[in-house]
């Protein structure tokens, strides 16, 4: 995981962990089905990674075991999860982590959201490069995200909270049972 904290900043910035991709999509897989994700290593004609790459647009769901995983498509931007906003933040452009994260509240308020998908989550998920097999979830480059089990509405958008700051947003909102 890479960190983009600006060490020269006078203000203390809470450091977040960022996940990067080698060029393909990132995927958030429920922890309970990680062993079923083979990434690009599959023996089949189409690997799990190929299935993730077929997702069109900013977000999509793919089956894994007896549940589904959330694919963060579009571009291989460095991504983190901000639990206080229930949002994956994708770094498209920005001078510093502090500036980028400071723009998130305005970006959430002004975003033009795309289509919404509903995702049933059995609990904790792990975010990582879809090319990697799930059995490597303890290695660097993975971000463990604690979510309450349940159904979530997931929506995505691009936003420009500043003239040189562009971010992608993927927001999870719990749905009533």
C-alpha positions in Angstrom: 0.0 0.0 0.0 1.3 3.4 -0.9 0.8 6.5 1.2 0.6 9.9 -0.3 0.7 11.9 2.9 2.5 15.2 2.5 5.4 15.0 5.0 6.1 18.8 4.7 2.6 19.7 5.8 2.6 21.7 9.1 -0.8 20.4 10.0 -1.2 16.8 11.2 -2.9 14.8 8.6 -4.4 11.4 9.4 -2.6 9.0 7.1 -4.8 6.7 5.1 -3.8 3.6 3.3 -4.0 3.5 -0.5 -4.4 0.5 -2.7 -3.0 0.6 -6.2 -3.4 -1.6 -9.3 -1.0 -2.8 -11.9 -3.3 -1.5 -14.6 -6.6 -3.3 -14.2 -9.6 -2.9 -11.9 -9.6 -3.1 -8.1 -12.0 -5.4 -6.4 -13.6 -5.5 -2.9 -14.3 -9.1 -2.0 -16.1 -10.4 1.1 -13.4 -11.9 3.3 -15.3 -15.2 3.7 -14.9 -16.0 0.0 -11.4 -14.8 -0.6 -10.1 -18.3 -1.3 -12.4 -18.7 -4.2 -10.9 -15.7 -6.1 -8.1 -16.9 -8.4 -7.3 -13.5 -10.0 -5.3 -13.9 -13.2 -4.2 -17.4 -12.2 -7.3 -19.3 -13.3 -7.1 -22.5 -15.2 -10.3 -21.7 -17.1 -10.5 -20.0 -20.5 -11.6 -16.8 -18.7 -10.0 -16.0 -15.4 -11.6 -14.2 -12.5 -9.5 -11.2 -13.5 -11.0 -11.4 -17.0 -14.5 -11.4 -15.5 -13.6 -8.2 -13.4 -12.2 -6.5 -16.6 -15.5 -7.1 -18.4 -17.3 -4.8 -16.0 -18.2 -1.7 -17.9 -18.4 1.7 -16.2 -17.4 2.8 -12.7 -18.8 -0.1 -10.7 -20.2 -3.6 -11.1 -20.7 -6.8 -9.3 -19.3 -10.3 -10.1 -20.1 -13.6 -8.4 -17.5 -15.1 -6.1 -18.4 -18.3 -4.2 -21.9 -17.8 -2.8 -21.8 -14.0 -2.8 -20.7 -11.2 -5.0 -17.7 -8.8 -5.1 -17.7 -5.1 -6.0 -15.5 -4.2 -9.0 -14.1 -0.6 -9.1 -13.7 -0.1 -12.8 -12.9 2.7 -15.2 -9.3 3.6 -14.3 -6.6 2.0 -12.1 -6.5 5.0 -9.7 -5.0 4.6 -6.2 -8.0 4.0 -3.9 -8.7 4.2 -0.1 -11.8 3.8 2.0 -13.1 6.5 4.3 -15.5 4.9 6.8 -16.8 8.3 8.0 -18.2 8.8 4.5 -18.9 5.2 3.6 -16.9 5.9 0.5 -14.1 4.6 -1.6 -12.0 7.6 -2.8 -10.1 7.2 -6.0 -7.1 9.6 -6.6 -7.3 10.8 -10.2 -5.3 14.0 -9.8 -4.2 16.2 -6.9 -1.1 17.9 -5.5 -1.3 16.3 -2.1 -3.2 13.8 0.0 -4.3 16.5 2.4 -5.8 18.6 -0.4 -7.5 15.6 -2.0 -9.0 14.3 1.3 -10.1 17.9 2.3 -12.2 18.0 -0.9 -14.1 14.8 -0.3 -17.1 16.4 1.6 -17.7 19.0 -1.1 -17.3 16.3 -3.8 -19.9 14.1 -2.1 -22.3 17.0 -1.9 -22.0 18.1 -5.5 -21.3 14.7 -7.3 -23.5 13.7 -10.2 -24.0 10.0 -9.3 -24.3 7.3 -11.9 -26.3 4.2 -11.9 -26.8 2.4 -8.6 -26.2 -1.3 -7.8 -27.3 -3.2 -4.7 -24.7 -5.3 -3.0 -25.3 -7.9 -0.3 -22.3 -7.9 2.0 -21.8 -10.7 4.6 -19.3 -8.5 6.6 -15.7 -7.5 6.2 -14.3 -7.0 2.6 -10.8 -6.8 1.3 -9.9 -4.3 -1.5 -7.0 -5.2 -3.8 -5.9 -5.5 -7.4 -8.3 -7.9 -9.2 -5.3 -9.7 -10.8 -4.1 -11.1 -7.5 -5.5 -14.3 -6.0 -7.6 -14.0 -2.9 -5.3 -16.3 -0.9 -2.7 -13.5 -0.9 -5.0 -11.1 1.0 -2.5 -10.8 3.9 0.3 -9.4 1.6 0.9 -5.7 1.1 -1.4 -4.0 -1.4 -4.6 -5.1 0.3 -7.0 -3.0 2.5 -9.3 -4.7 4.9 -12.6 -2.8 5.4 -15.0 -3.6 8.2 -18.6 -3.4 7.0 -21.8 -4.4 8.8 -23.5 -7.4 7.2 -26.4 -6.3 5.1 -27.5 -4.9 1.8 -25.9 -1.7 0.4 -26.8 0.7 -2.3 -23.6 1.5 -4.2 -23.2 4.5 -6.5 -20.3 6.1 -8.2 -19.2 9.5 -9.6 -16.3 11.6 -10.7 -15.8 14.9 -9.0 -13.6 17.9 -9.2 -13.5 19.5 -5.7 -10.7 21.9 -6.8 -9.2 23.2 -10.0 -6.4 20.6 -9.9 -8.1 18.0 -7.8 -10.1 15.2 -9.5 -11.4 12.2 -7.6 -13.6 9.2 -8.1 -16.2 8.3 -5.5 -17.8 5.0 -4.8 -20.3 5.4 -2.0 -21.9 2.6 0.0 -25.2 3.3 1.7 -26.9 0.7 4.0 -30.4 -0.2 2.9 -33.2 -1.0 5.3 -33.9 -4.7 5.6 
